[in-house]
Amino acid sequence: MAGPERRAADAPGIGRPILIAHRGGARGNEENTAPVFARTEQMPVDMVEFDVRRTVDGALILVHDATVHVGGRRFHVAETPVADLRAAVPGLLTLDEFLEQFGKVRPFNLDMKARGYEAEIAAALRRHDVVAQALVSSVHIWSLRRLGRMVPELALGLSRGHLASSAPPPLQPLAARWLRLTLLLMLLPGLWISRARSVMLQHRVVTPWLVRFLRRRGYRVFTWTVDDPGEAARVARAGVDGIASNTPLDIRDAIASR
């Protein structure tokens, strides 16, 4: 069965990488919220991406950071009830709410930010009948492996290259060069264990050689998070299958043709 990323890429006449609205295509407090996804419904993007964490009372919510900063206050998601987070973050969505409202609009990339709630994600995807719409990604190899066992038909993606963006800014180019030399040594065992068939790479580590190597072995290659049109054009020329962006409309023209 073809995953959602394959179906989007093979749509008639697309002729370019899949355009992915990263966190719904927004930055700051609006990212991953209901108003953003409502706007994204009207945008010419192929897929939406969002992040999922679990609260202290077991709710799966759409939020990227482990700690949410709002109005001078800090909320540690894993230690905070969902009701408190709703009061602090307007438009906050649970995973069930997202899947109910937006899960069948277009394919989506669910990025699992922590371990331990694989069964809840699998159950939610089945409950809303959106397994065919979903590409679940994570840095956590064994979480992906467990999800794959629970939902064999689920498309999975292994995320790598974070040092290229998490290192201090002056060191990020050096980190990217180091990752380009060493990434396969870490990536291939992770892909084998996780059974992921997609790879989500930080954009600075993308090279034409790496993309060719992975695609020849049957992997789909996605890159994040690309907001600069020039960089978007570079990774598109490198042959990636999809590009995640906070500003997808700004890079759309740059990736119109490889």
C-alpha positions as CSV (number, residue, x, y, z in Angstrom):
1,M,0.0,0.0,0.0
2,A,1.4,3.4,-1.0
3,G,1.8,5.8,1.9
4,P,0.3,9.3,1.9
5,E,3.6,10.9,0.9
6,R,3.8,8.6,-2.2
7,R,0.2,9.4,-3.2
8,A,0.8,13.2,-2.9
9,A,4.1,13.0,-4.8
10,D,2.5,11.0,-7.6
11,A,-0.5,13.3,-8.0
12,P,-0.9,14.1,-11.7
13,G,1.2,17.0,-12.8
14,I,2.8,17.8,-9.5
15,G,6.4,17.7,-10.9
16,R,8.0,19.0,-7.7
17,P,8.6,18.0,-4.1
18,I,5.6,17.7,-1.8
19,L,5.0,21.1,0.0
20,I,4.4,20.6,3.7
21,A,3.0,23.2,6.0
22,H,5.3,22.8,9.1
23,R,3.3,23.1,12.3
24,G,0.4,24.2,10.1
25,G,2.5,26.8,8.3
26,A,2.9,29.2,11.2
27,R,5.4,30.4,13.8
28,G,5.1,31.4,17.5
29,N,2.0,31.0,19.6
30,E,-0.2,30.2,16.6
31,E,1.7,27.1,15.5
32,N,-0.1,23.8,15.8
33,T,-3.5,25.5,16.7
34,A,-7.0,25.2,15.3
35,P,-7.0,28.7,13.6
36,V,-3.8,27.8,11.7
37,F,-5.1,24.5,10.4
38,A,-8.4,26.2,9.4
39,R,-6.4,28.6,7.3
40,T,-4.2,25.9,5.9
41,E,-7.3,24.2,4.5
42,Q,-7.4,27.0,1.9
43,M,-3.7,27.0,1.1
44,P,-2.1,25.2,-1.9
45,V,-0.1,22.8,0.2
46,D,0.1,19.0,-0.2
47,M,0.5,17.9,3.5
48,V,0.4,19.4,7.0
49,E,2.8,18.6,9.8
50,F,2.2,18.8,13.5
51,D,3.8,17.7,16.8
52,V,2.2,15.5,19.5
53,R,3.0,15.3,23.2
54,R,1.2,13.8,26.2
55,T,0.0,15.8,29.2
56,V,0.2,14.7,32.8
57,D,-3.5,13.5,32.6
58,G,-2.9,11.5,29.5
59,A,-4.3,13.8,26.8
60,L,-2.4,13.8,23.5
61,I,-2.1,17.4,22.4
62,L,-0.6,19.3,19.4
63,V,2.4,21.1,20.7
64,H,6.1,21.2,19.7
65,D,8.1,22.1,22.8
66,A,8.3,20.2,26.0
67,T,7.8,23.5,27.8
68,V,5.3,26.1,26.7
69,H,6.0,29.7,27.5
70,V,3.0,32.0,27.6
71,G,2.6,35.4,29.2
72,G,5.7,35.0,31.3
73,R,4.6,31.6,32.6
74,R,6.1,28.2,31.9
75,F,4.1,25.0,31.5
76,H,5.9,21.7,31.4
77,V,3.6,19.7,29.1
78,A,4.3,16.3,30.7
79,E,3.5,17.8,34.2
80,T,0.5,19.9,33.3
81,P,-3.2,19.0,32.9
82,V,-4.7,19.6,29.5
83,A,-7.3,22.0,31.0
84,D,-4.5,24.3,32.2
85,L,-2.8,24.2,28.8
86,R,-6.1,25.0,27.1
87,A,-6.5,28.1,29.3
88,A,-3.0,29.3,28.4
89,V,-2.9,28.4,24.7
90,P,-5.9,29.7,22.6
91,G,-6.8,27.2,19.9
92,L,-5.0,24.3,21.5
93,L,-6.0,21.0,19.9
94,T,-6.0,17.4,21.2
95,L,-5.0,14.8,18.7
96,D,-8.6,13.6,18.5
97,E,-9.9,17.1,17.8
98,F,-7.4,17.6,15.0
99,L,-8.2,14.2,13.4
100,E,-12.0,14.9,13.7
101,Q,-11.8,18.4,12.2
102,F,-8.9,18.2,9.8
103,G,-7.7,14.6,9.5
104,K,-9.3,13.8,6.2
105,V,-8.7,17.2,4.5
106,R,-5.2,16.1,3.2
107,P,-2.3,13.9,4.2
108,F,-0.6,14.8,7.4
109,N,2.8,14.2,9.1
110,L,2.4,13.5,12.8
111,D,5.7,14.0,14.6
112,M,5.8,12.1,17.9
113,K,8.0,14.1,20.2
114,A,8.5,11.6,23.1
115,R,8.2,7.9,23.9
116,G,5.5,6.1,25.7
117,Y,2.2,6.9,23.9
118,E,2.5,4.8,20.8
119,A,-0.6,2.8,21.6
120,E,-2.7,5.9,22.0
121,I,-1.5,7.3,18.7
122,A,-2.3,4.0,16.9
123,A,-5.8,3.9,18.5
124,A,-6.6,7.5,17.6
125,L,-5.6,6.9,13.9
126,R,-7.7,3.8,13.7
127,R,-10.6,5.4,15.6
128,H,-10.8,8.2,13.1
129,D,-10.1,6.0,10.1
130,V,-7.1,8.1,9.0
131,V,-4.3,5.6,8.9
132,A,-4.0,6.0,5.1
133,Q,-3.7,9.7,5.6
134,A,-0.9,9.5,8.1
135,L,2.9,9.6,8.0
136,V,4.2,9.3,11.6
137,S,7.7,10.5,12.2
138,S,10.0,10.6,15.2
139,V,13.6,10.6,16.4
140,H,12.7,7.6,18.6
141,I,13.6,4.4,16.8
142,W,11.9,1.9,19.0
143,S,8.7,4.0,19.2
144,L,8.5,3.8,15.4
145,R,9.1,0.1,15.6
146,R,6.3,-0.4,18.1
147,L,3.9,1.7,16.0
148,G,4.7,-0.4,13.0
149,R,3.9,-3.5,14.8
150,M,0.6,-2.1,16.0
151,V,-0.4,-0.7,12.6
152,P,1.6,-2.5,9.9
153,E,0.1,-0.4,7.1
154,L,1.2,2.9,8.8
155,A,3.8,5.0,6.9
156,L,6.8,5.8,9.2
157,G,9.6,8.3,9.0
158,L,12.8,8.5,10.9
159,S,13.9,12.1,11.7
160,R,17.6,13.0,11.8
161,G,20.1,15.9,11.6
162,H,18.9,17.9,14.6
163,L,22.5,18.9,15.6
164,A,22.6,21.1,12.5
165,S,19.9,23.3,14.0
166,S,20.4,22.8,17.7
167,A,24.1,23.7,17.8
168,P,25.0,27.3,18.6
169,P,24.5,29.4,15.4
170,P,28.3,29.9,14.8
171,L,28.8,26.1,14.9
172,Q,25.8,25.1,12.8
173,P,27.7,25.0,9.5
174,L,30.4,22.9,11.1
175,A,27.8,20.6,12.6
176,A,26.1,20.2,9.2
177,R,29.4,19.3,7.5
178,W,30.2,16.7,10.2
179,L,26.7,15.2,9.9
180,R,27.1,15.0,6.1
181,L,30.2,12.8,6.6
182,T,28.8,10.6,9.4
183,L,25.0,10.6,9.1
184,L,24.7,7.3,7.2
185,L,26.6,5.4,9.9
186,M,23.8,6.4,12.4
187,L,20.9,6.5,9.9
188,L,21.1,3.0,8.3
189,P,20.9,1.0,11.6
190,G,18.0,3.3,12.8
191,L,16.1,2.7,9.6
192,W,16.6,-1.0,9.8
193,I,15.4,-1.2,13.4
194,S,12.5,1.2,13.1
195,R,11.3,-0.2,9.7
196,A,10.7,3.4,8.6
197,R,10.6,3.9,4.8
198,S,10.9,7.7,4.9
199,V,13.7,9.8,6.2
200,M,13.2,13.3,7.6
201,L,16.5,15.3,7.3
202,Q,17.4,18.8,8.6
203,H,17.9,20.8,5.4
204,R,21.6,21.6,5.9
205,V,22.6,17.9,5.7
206,V,20.8,17.3,2.4
207,T,23.1,16.6,-0.5
208,P,22.3,15.1,-3.9
209,W,24.5,12.1,-3.2
210,L,22.7,11.3,0.1
211,V,19.3,11.7,-1.5
212,R,20.2,9.4,-4.4
213,F,21.7,6.8,-2.1
214,L,18.5,6.7,0.0
215,R,16.0,6.8,-2.9
216,R,17.8,4.0,-4.7
217,R,17.2,1.9,-1.7
218,G,13.5,2.7,-1.7
219,Y,13.4,5.4,0.9
220,R,11.5,8.7,0.6
221,V,13.5,11.7,1.6
222,F,11.9,14.8,3.3
223,T,13.6,17.8,4.7
224,W,12.8,20.4,7.4
225,T,12.4,23.3,8.0
226,V,13.1,25.4,4.9
227,D,11.8,29.0,4.8
228,D,14.4,30.5,2.4
229,P,13.5,30.2,-1.3
230,G,17.1,29.8,-2.3
231,E,17.6,26.9,0.1
232,A,14.3,25.4,-1.0
233,A,15.4,25.5,-4.6
234,R,18.7,23.8,-3.6
235,V,17.1,20.9,-1.8
236,A,14.5,20.5,-4.5
237,R,17.4,20.2,-7.0
238,A,19.0,17.6,-4.7
239,G,15.9,15.4,-5.4
240,V,14.0,15.4,-2.1
241,D,10.5,14.1,-2.1
242,G,9.1,16.8,0.3
243,I,9.9,20.1,1.9
244,A,8.5,21.3,5.2
245,S,8.2,25.0,5.7
246,N,6.8,27.5,8.1
247,T,6.2,29.8,5.1
248,P,5.1,27.3,2.4
249,L,3.6,30.0,0.1
250,D,7.0,31.9,0.1
251,I,8.9,28.9,-1.2
252,R,6.3,27.4,-3.5
253,D,7.5,29.2,-6.7
254,A,11.2,28.2,-5.9
255,I,10.3,24.5,-6.0
256,A,7.9,24.6,-8.9
257,S,10.4,22.6,-11.0
258,R,13.4,20.6,-9.8
